């Protein structure tokens, strides 16, 4: 990386050429398909030679146009280019201890972003969760939430203000909802033991309980992984708006102090579909305005529970394709 420096007010032709070359080099080095990587890097150079970047002097605008061209050339929605007017950390190194301490303190102050945990009328559990925090910091809080709601007859996750977070927490919470391990697809990660739920969780009474997830256009990233996985596994009904479609890029690679490129480094193994939520978002099962999602879900829950109690049968949880674990 270059020495820390204030972002230039306007990008020069030299800046743009340097960044195009740097992006191309990182793509060739790290993208999982070498043939596509070469073609994609060459496409950026062709855009530069055609003068397509000549009028772009703003850093954020240049990052956005580079990302669009990476996606168009590769056909992969998971490329990103990031810009900051401050200074990026060195993404090749683990977070500094002071960052971890700040994060831990922030999570403690915010109650690990579990804004609300309560049992609502008709014995319906409700979790308002505004991020998926790091399990290394917040696992005990997540365990507490699921323990409090263990006796409920149905469960609502409110993710309307959830901006994402850690896939480890996605898998951890989902583990309570199954009586056997299930694969929680994440386009950023290869298939490993960590991408499967740790189901069944000892003592959990939730695997046969109806689950509803409230969504909005502000539901992003790891929250979309949670929504997508549970929808594809037919384990939850989504109520609200289409999610934000935040890209799941691969590891970020520094280009300089102010630019970084996110490159998918593993070929995604998606057993459910040929596309995920990148750019397009996750479509809800019941589409309503985000402000009306909770009331709508509660009506759906009440109807579901009445039917369930009248026929005396447990709600069946659908099966989805397996990755062959």
C-alpha positions in Angstrom: 0.0 0.0 0.0 1.0 3.6 -0.4 1.7 5.8 2.6 -1.5 7.2 4.1 -2.6 10.1 2.1 -5.7 12.3 1.7 -7.8 11.3 -1.3 -7.2 13.5 -4.3 -10.0 16.0 -5.0 -10.1 14.9 -8.7 -8.7 11.8 -10.3 -6.2 12.4 -13.1 -5.6 10.3 -16.2 -2.5 8.9 -14.5 -4.7 7.9 -11.4 -7.2 6.2 -13.6 -4.7 4.3 -15.7 -2.9 3.1 -12.5 -6.2 1.9 -11.0 -7.3 0.1 -14.1 -3.9 -1.8 -14.3 -4.1 -2.5 -10.5 -7.6 -3.9 -10.8 -6.7 -6.1 -13.8 -3.7 -7.5 -11.9 -5.7 -8.4 -8.8 -8.4 -10.0 -10.9 -5.9 -12.1 -12.8 -4.3 -13.1 -9.6 -7.3 -14.0 -7.5 -10.5 -14.7 -9.5 -11.3 -18.4 -9.5 -11.7 -18.7 -13.3 -8.4 -17.8 -15.0 -9.9 -17.5 -18.5 -12.7 -15.2 -17.4 -10.1 -13.2 -15.3 -8.0 -12.6 -18.3 -10.9 -11.5 -20.5 -12.3 -9.3 -17.7 -9.0 -7.5 -17.1 -8.5 -7.0 -20.8 -12.0 -5.5 -21.1 -11.1 -2.8 -18.5 -8.1 -1.9 -20.5 -10.2 -1.7 -23.7 -12.6 0.7 -21.9 -9.7 2.8 -20.9 -8.2 2.9 -24.4 -11.6 3.8 -25.8 -11.7 6.9 -23.5 -14.7 5.6 -21.5 -13.1 6.8 -18.2 -11.8 10.1 -19.4 -14.6 12.2 -18.0 -14.7 10.4 -14.6 -12.8 12.4 -12.0 -14.8 11.6 -8.9 -13.5 8.6 -6.8 -16.8 7.1 -5.9 -18.1 7.4 -9.5 -15.0 5.8 -10.9 -15.3 2.9 -8.4 -18.9 2.4 -9.5 -18.2 2.4 -13.2 -15.3 0.0 -12.7 -17.6 -2.4 -10.8 -20.2 -2.2 -13.6 -17.6 -3.0 -16.2 -16.2 -5.9 -14.1 -19.7 -7.4 -13.8 -20.5 -6.9 -17.4 -17.3 -8.4 -18.7 -17.3 -11.4 -16.3 -21.0 -12.1 -16.0 -20.4 -12.3 -12.2 -22.5 -10.0 -10.0 -20.2 -10.5 -7.1 -17.4 -8.1 -8.1 -17.3 -4.9 -6.2 -15.0 -1.8 -6.2 -14.9 0.2 -3.0 -13.8 3.8 -2.4 -13.3 5.8 0.7 -12.1 9.4 1.0 -10.4 8.4 4.3 -7.9 5.5 4.3 -8.7 1.8 4.0 -7.0 -0.6 6.4 -4.6 -3.2 5.0 -7.1 -5.9 4.1 -4.3 -8.5 3.8 -3.8 -8.4 7.5 -6.1 -9.4 10.4 -8.0 -6.5 12.0 -5.9 -4.7 14.5 -6.6 -5.5 18.2 -7.9 -2.0 18.8 -10.6 -2.5 16.1 -11.7 -5.7 17.8 -11.9 -3.9 21.1 -13.9 -1.1 19.6 -16.2 -3.6 18.0 -16.7 -5.5 21.2 -17.5 -2.3 23.1 -19.9 -1.2 20.5 -21.7 -4.6 20.5 -22.0 -4.5 24.3 -23.4 -1.0 24.2 -25.9 -2.0 21.4 -26.9 -5.3 23.1 -25.4 -7.1 20.1 -28.0 -5.3 17.9 -30.8 -7.6 19.3 -33.1 -4.6 19.6 -36.1 -6.5 20.8 -36.7 -10.1 22.1 -40.3 -10.7 23.2 -43.2 -13.1 23.2 -46.2 -11.5 21.5 -49.9 -12.5 21.6 -50.8 -16.1 20.6 -47.4 -17.2 21.9 -45.5 -15.8 18.9 -41.8 -15.1 19.4 -40.4 -11.9 18.0 -36.7 -10.9 17.4 -35.8 -7.5 16.1 -32.2 -8.0 14.9 -30.4 -5.1 13.2 -27.2 -7.0 12.2 -25.7 -10.4 12.3 -22.9 -9.8 14.9 -19.7 -11.8 15.2 -20.3 -15.0 17.2 -16.9 -14.5 18.8 -18.5 -11.5 20.6 -22.2 -12.2 20.7 -22.8 -15.9 20.8 -24.0 -15.8 24.4 -26.6 -13.1 23.5 -27.9 -15.2 20.6 -28.1 -18.3 22.8 -30.1 -16.2 25.3 -32.5 -15.0 22.7 -33.2 -18.4 21.3 -33.6 -19.8 24.9 -36.1 -17.2 25.8 -38.1 -17.9 22.6 -37.8 -21.7 22.7 -41.4 -22.4 24.0 -43.1 -20.2 21.4 -45.6 -21.7 18.8 -44.2 -19.5 15.9 -41.2 -17.2 15.4 -40.8 -13.9 13.6 -37.4 -12.5 12.7 -37.6 -8.7 12.0 -34.7 -8.0 9.6 -36.2 -4.8 8.1 -33.3 -2.7 9.5 -30.6 -5.4 9.3 -27.6 -4.2 7.3 -25.7 -7.5 7.4 -22.7 -8.8 9.3 -21.1 -12.2 9.9 -22.1 -15.4 8.1 -21.1 -17.3 11.3 -24.1 -15.8 13.1 -26.3 -16.6 10.1 -25.4 -20.3 10.5 -25.6 -20.2 14.3 -29.1 -18.8 14.4 -30.4 -21.0 11.6 -29.1 -24.1 13.4 -31.9 -23.8 15.9 -34.6 -24.1 13.2 -33.7 -27.6 11.9 -33.6 -31.1 13.3 -30.7 -32.1 10.9 -27.8 -30.2 9.3 -28.6 -28.0 6.4 -26.3 -26.0 4.0 -26.6 -22.2 4.2 -25.4 -21.1 0.8 -23.0 -18.1 0.8 -21.5 -17.2 -2.6 -18.4 -15.8 -0.9 -17.4 -19.0 0.8 -16.5 -22.5 -0.4 -18.5 -25.4 1.0 -17.0 -26.3 4.4 -18.2 -27.6 7.7 -18.7 -24.0 8.7 -21.4 -23.5 6.0 -23.6 -26.2 7.5 -25.9 -25.6 10.4 -25.1 -27.3 13.7 -28.5 -28.9 13.8 -30.1 -30.3 15.9 -29.3 -27.9 18.7 -29.7 -29.7 22.1 -33.0 -28.7 23.7 -34.3 -26.6 20.8 -38.1 -27.0 20.3 -38.1 -24.7 17.2 -37.5 -27.1 14.3 -41.2 -27.7 13.7 -42.4 -24.2 14.4 -43.5 -21.8 11.7 -40.9 -19.1 10.9 -41.6 -15.7 9.3 -39.0 -13.1 8.3 -39.8 -9.4 7.8 -37.8 -7.7 5.0 -37.3 -4.3 3.5 -35.2 -2.7 0.8 -32.7 -2.0 3.6 -32.2 -5.7 4.4 -28.6 -6.4 3.2 -25.8 -8.8 2.8 -25.7 -11.4 5.6 -29.3 -10.7 6.4 -30.0 -11.6 2.7 -28.0 -14.8 3.2 -30.3 -15.7 6.1 -33.5 -14.8 4.1 -32.3 -16.6 0.9 -31.2 -19.8 2.7 -34.4 -20.2 4.8 -36.6 -19.4 1.8 -34.8 -21.9 -0.5 -34.9 -24.5 2.2 -38.6 -23.9 2.6 -38.1 -23.2 6.2 -39.4 -19.6 6.4 -41.9 -17.3 4.8 -40.6 -13.8 3.8 -43.0 -10.9 4.3 -42.3 -7.4 3.2 -40.2 -5.8 0.4 -37.5 -7.2 -1.9 -34.2 -7.0 -0.1 -31.4 -4.6 -1.1 -29.3 -7.0 -3.3 -26.0 -6.2 -1.6 -23.2 -8.0 -3.4 -21.3 -10.7 -1.6 -17.8 -9.9 -2.9 -14.8 -12.0 -2.2 -12.0 -10.8 -0.1 -11.2 -7.1 -0.5 -7.8 -6.3 -2.0 -6.3 -2.9 -1.6 -5.4 -1.0 -4.7 -4.2 2.1 -2.8 -5.2 3.9 0.3 -8.6 4.8 -1.1 -9.7 2.1 -3.5 -10.2 -1.7 -3.1 -11.6 -4.4 -5.2 -13.7 -7.3 -4.0 -13.1 -10.5 -6.0 -14.9 -13.8 -5.8 -12.2 -16.3 -5.1 -14.3 -19.5 -5.0 -16.7 -20.9 -7.5 -20.1 -20.7 -5.8 -21.9 -24.0 -5.1 -25.6 -23.0 -5.2 -27.9 -26.1 -5.0 -31.0 -24.1 -5.2 -30.8 -21.8 -8.3 -28.4 -20.4 -10.9 -28.6 -17.0 -9.2 -28.6 -15.6 -5.7 -29.4 -12.2 -4.3 -26.6 -10.1 -5.7 -28.0 -7.0 -7.3 -31.6 -8.3 -7.6 -32.3 -9.0 -3.9 -34.5 -11.7 -2.4 -38.1 -11.6 -3.4 -40.6 -11.9 -0.5 -43.3 -14.6 -0.4 -45.8 -12.0 0.6 -45.1 -8.6 -0.8 -46.2 -5.6 1.3 -44.8 -2.3 2.3 -42.1 -2.7 5.0 -44.1 -0.7 7.5 -47.0 -3.2 7.2 -44.9 -6.3 7.3 -45.2 -7.1 11.0 -49.0 -6.7 11.1 -49.3 -8.8 7.9 -47.0 -11.5 9.3 -49.0 -11.6 12.6 -52.2 -12.2 10.7 -50.5 -15.0 8.7 -49.2 -16.5 11.9 -52.6 -16.4 13.6 -54.2 -18.2 10.6 -51.5 -20.8 10.5 -51.7 -21.5 14.2 -55.5 -21.8 14.2 -55.3 -24.4 11.4 -52.5 -26.2 13.2 -54.4 -26.4 16.4 -57.6 -27.4 14.8 -56.2 -30.4 13.0 -53.8 -31.3 15.8 -50.9 -31.8 13.3 -47.5 -30.2 13.5 -46.5 -27.8 10.7 -44.4 -29.7 8.2 -41.2 -28.1 7.1 -40.4 -28.6 3.4 -37.3 -30.2 2.1 -35.0 -28.6 -0.3 -32.2 -29.9 -2.5 -29.1 -31.2 -0.8 -25.5 -30.6 -1.6 -24.8 -34.2 -1.0 -23.1 -33.8 2.4 
